[in-house]
Amino acid sequence: MTRLSILGSTGSIGTQTLDVVDKLGLEVSALTAAGNIELLEQQVRKYKPALAVVFDEEKAKELKLNISDTETKVLCGMDGLIEAAQLPRADLVLNSVVGMVGLKPTIAAAKAKKNIALANKETLVAGGDLVTDAVRENGVKLLPVDSEHSAIFQCLQGIPDKKVLKKLILTASGGPFFGKKTGELKDVTVEQALNHPNWSMGAKITIDSATMMNKGLEIIEAGRLFDVTGDNIDVVVHRESVVHSLVEFTDNSVLAQLGVPDMRIPIQYAITYPMRYESPVEELNLAKFGSLSFFEPDYDTFECLRACKKAFSMGGAATAIANGANEEANLLFRQGKIKFLEIGELVMGAVDNIANFTPKCVEDILEADAAARRYVKEHI
């Protein structure tokens, strides 16, 4: 039976992972949260993990007091996340924390020879070779949880030779502002940007979907997961979110993975790979959808998408710079301190103006991230 350490258990991916745990009767060894100790306490009492981690130190103290009648150990901060990622009892670490905070635990899990189900795209975007090298050197599996990367992973199962792969095609919902031009996006509100048409996600990721930064990050992640250059990765806007991504081969045959827009399908496949089991997700009824639509992405309006493609082509620390600038700008927008279109301007500005270099260690990645955040704060 798979024993899970779930990093980010109170978020959207984390709670849906626990739905899968319930369906399959799996064991939970560790749970972590940024600060939602009310929900984390409920989860601890239900799943009885050996370890619970709260990133916020004061809230960790509060949780420790609240669950003192249980046998669950409570830790805090990055050290706690790393311990959860390396917990001897767990054999799969599902990393669904948001942002750069997921980088060190991912590398720690690989070094502890844990298989990793990755929903934290920033890990691969910023960490790059440091992450893929750690995975390869320790002989562990890196299993994608994002619906797009899971779709590609599923389509690639059983191909005789990687040489037959021609192109990856990532689908994008287009977010709430599909079809809008720059002039129409000048004064959009946070509430409008959070109104995603298909998916239920956390605030940061939902804003990333509205700017299409999320798809830009996924281009970089796909390149690193499947060892493909940016020139061999396309994006197509697919409003219904039924086709989760496609793979084109040298004979121009195309395979696609379809399903209802429900993250529990890719979560479950990452947990049970290579096996498949009955899931808590409803069956896809194509007749119900009637028709499926596809459109070219608008690289001019959605500058974040263009910035990510440029950063990926530059290599080095450029992707960490793009990611760090976006995390800071995304937060400032949610706080009402900048306008929507400024997110893309700041991300592209950071990519264009911060000196690129080749990172040699995690500290180099963190320095690139810090430089990007400083750039954003200095240019608002």
Secondary structure, DSSP 8 states (H G I E B T S, - for coil): --EEEEETTTSHHHHHHHHHHHHHT-EEEEEEESS-HHHHHHHHHHH--SEEEESSHHHHHHHHHHTTTSS-EEEEHHHHHHHHHH-TT-SEEEE---SGGGHHHHHHHHHTT-EEEE--HHHHHHHTHHHHHHHHHTT--EEE-SHHHHHHHHHTTT-S-GGGEEEEEEEE--GGGTT--GGGGTT--HHHHT--SS----HHHHHHHHHTHHHHHHHHHHHHHHT--GGGEEEEE-TT--EEEEEEETTS-EEEEE--S-THHHHHHHHHTT-----SS----HHHH-----B---TTT-HHHHHHHHHHHH-TTHHHHHHHHHHHHHHHHHTTSS-HHHHHHHHHHHHHHS------SHHHHHHHHHHHHHHHHHT-
